Amino acid sequence: MTQTASKQRVKPANQTKQTSVATPKAENEVSANIPEISTGKKKKSTSPDADTSTETISNKRTNKRSAKSELNSQPLIESGMEVICSQTKFHDALSLVSCATPAKPTHPILANALIIADVETQQIHLTVTDLALTIQASFEAQVLLKGEITVPVEMLFEIVKHCPNGNITLSSQTQIIQLIDEEKQTKICSLGLSDADGKY
């Protein structure tokens, strides 16, 4: 009886040895599969399609930046009129001409006054029209450079109205911007007024 019991006890010991030997094999199989998953992720990140797509995106961005820099690169500046005139004469001429300004202009240019500086006659000519009525006024001034420009009548009248008595200097500039892609030029005109108090 004692011999059979000892034989039965030996069998479970052998079974435990087999199970303990089997578990490291399963762990080795799992660990062997893990590097395959990680290498698959690396292959996806280093695919040639991804490299080409990132290169094309970076090239497009650099091309857009270079195009913007070309559009904004050094516009040509042309000097226009240079006039020194009296504040009272300029104010009186503007108050007379502004009577022809329409209350609701059908086109924005109709709300402007055309200023022409003539070197030969040393005069400034102002013209305002609403297509039915046209008023022109001229007054003497010291014209250094000839030129012409249109300016909103109401805005110009309010600025000249609040200027102190004395001389007002008018100077206009034209910026020419070359659009390379469209091969067109755009002009931006500006008029500057300066008196004893400041510049506008």
C-alpha positions in Angstrom: 0.0 0.0 0.0 2.8 2.3 0.7 4.5 1.7 -2.6 1.4 2.6 -4.7 0.9 5.8 -2.8 4.4 6.9 -3.4 4.1 6.2 -7.2 0.9 8.2 -7.3 2.6 11.1 -5.7 5.5 11.1 -8.2 3.1 11.6 -11.1 1.8 15.0 -10.1 5.4 16.2 -9.5 6.2 15.3 -13.1 3.1 17.1 -14.3 4.1 20.2 -12.5 7.5 20.1 -14.1 6.0 19.9 -17.5 3.7 22.8 -16.9 6.6 24.8 -15.5 8.6 24.1 -18.6 5.7 24.9 -20.9 5.2 28.4 -19.5 8.6 29.9 -20.5 7.9 28.7 -24.1 4.7 30.7 -24.2 6.5 33.8 -22.9 9.2 33.4 -25.5 6.6 33.2 -28.2 4.9 36.4 -26.9 8.2 38.2 -26.7 9.1 37.1 -30.1 5.9 38.6 -31.5 6.4 42.0 -29.9 9.4 43.1 -32.0 7.4 42.3 -35.1 4.7 44.8 -34.2 7.1 47.6 -33.4 9.0 47.1 -36.6 5.7 47.3 -38.5 5.1 50.7 -37.0 8.5 51.9 -38.0 8.0 50.8 -41.5 4.8 52.8 -41.8 6.5 56.0 -40.6 9.4 55.5 -42.9 7.4 54.8 -46.1 8.6 56.6 -49.2 5.1 57.9 -49.9 5.1 59.8 -46.6 8.5 61.3 -47.4 7.4 62.5 -50.8 4.1 64.0 -49.4 6.0 66.0 -46.7 8.5 67.2 -49.3 5.7 68.4 -51.6 3.9 70.2 -48.8 7.1 71.9 -47.7 7.9 72.9 -51.3 4.3 74.4 -51.7 4.8 76.5 -48.5 8.1 77.9 -49.6 6.7 78.7 -53.0 3.8 80.6 -51.4 6.1 82.5 -49.1 8.4 83.5 -52.0 5.4 84.6 -54.1 4.2 86.8 -51.2 7.6 88.3 -50.8 7.8 89.1 -54.5 4.4 90.9 -54.4 5.4 93.0 -51.4 9.0 93.7 -52.6 9.9 97.4 -52.9 7.0 99.3 -54.6 8.0 102.1 -56.9 7.2 105.6 -55.4 6.5 108.5 -57.7 6.3 112.0 -56.3 3.3 114.0 -57.3 2.4 117.6 -56.7 4.0 119.9 -54.2 2.1 123.1 -53.4 2.2 125.8 -50.7 -1.0 127.7 -50.4 -3.0 129.9 -48.0 -5.4 128.3 -45.6 -8.1 130.9 -46.1 -8.0 130.7 -49.9 -8.0 126.9 -49.9 -10.9 126.8 -47.4 -13.0 129.3 -49.4 -12.5 127.3 -52.6 -13.5 124.1 -51.0 -16.6 125.6 -49.4 -17.7 126.8 -52.8 -16.9 123.6 -54.7 -18.5 121.3 -52.0 -22.0 122.7 -53.0 -21.9 120.4 -56.0 -21.3 117.3 -54.0 -24.3 114.9 -54.2 -25.9 113.8 -50.9 -26.0 110.2 -52.1 -23.4 109.7 -54.9 -24.2 106.9 -57.4 -20.4 106.4 -57.8 -17.7 106.9 -55.2 -15.7 109.2 -57.5 -18.6 111.7 -57.4 -17.9 112.4 -53.8 -14.3 113.5 -54.6 -12.8 116.8 -55.6 -10.3 116.9 -58.5 -7.2 118.9 -57.5 -5.0 120.1 -60.3 -1.7 122.0 -59.6 -0.6 124.0 -62.6 3.1 125.2 -62.6 2.7 127.6 -65.5 -0.2 129.7 -64.0 0.9 129.0 -60.4 -2.7 128.1 -59.5 -4.7 125.3 -58.0 -7.9 124.2 -59.8 -10.7 122.4 -57.9 -13.5 120.6 -59.7 -16.5 118.8 -58.2 -19.5 117.4 -60.2 -22.6 115.3 -59.7 -23.0 114.8 -63.4 -25.8 117.4 -63.6 -23.9 120.3 -62.0 -20.2 121.1 -62.1 -18.4 123.7 -60.0 -14.8 124.8 -60.6 -12.7 127.1 -58.4 -9.2 128.4 -58.8 -6.8 130.3 -56.5 -3.2 131.4 -56.5 -0.6 129.2 -54.8 3.1 128.5 -54.9 3.3 125.4 -57.1 6.6 123.6 -56.9 5.7 120.4 -58.8 2.6 119.9 -60.9 0.2 117.0 -60.5 -3.4 116.0 -60.0 -5.3 113.9 -57.6 -8.9 113.2 -56.4 -9.7 113.5 -52.7 -13.0 113.1 -50.8 -14.5 116.6 -50.5 -16.0 116.4 -47.0 -12.9 114.9 -45.4 -10.6 117.5 -47.0 -12.9 120.3 -46.1 -13.0 119.3 -42.4 -9.2 119.1 -42.2 -8.6 122.4 -43.9 -11.4 124.0 -41.8 -9.6 123.1 -38.5 -6.1 124.1 -39.8 -4.7 127.4 -38.3 -4.4 130.5 -40.4 -1.2 130.4 -42.4 0.3 128.3 -45.1 -0.6 124.7 -45.9 1.7 122.4 -47.8 0.1 119.8 -50.1 2.2 116.8 -51.4 1.0 113.8 -53.2 2.7 110.4 -53.8 1.9 107.4 -56.0 3.0 103.9 -55.2 3.2 101.5 -58.1 3.0 97.8 -57.1 4.0 95.2 -59.7 2.0 92.0 -59.6 4.4 89.4 -61.1 1.9 86.6 -61.6 -0.7 88.7 -63.3 1.7 91.1 -64.9 -0.4 94.1 -63.8 0.4 97.3 -61.9 -1.7 98.7 -59.2 -1.5 102.4 -58.1 -2.0 103.7 -54.6 -2.3 107.5 -54.4 -2.0 109.5 -51.2 -2.2 113.2 -50.4 -0.4 114.8 -47.4 -1.3 118.1 -45.7 1.1 119.8 -43.3 0.6 123.0 -41.4 2.0 124.6 -38.2 0.1 122.1 -36.0 1.0 118.8 -37.7 0.6 116.5 -40.7 -2.4 114.8 -42.2 
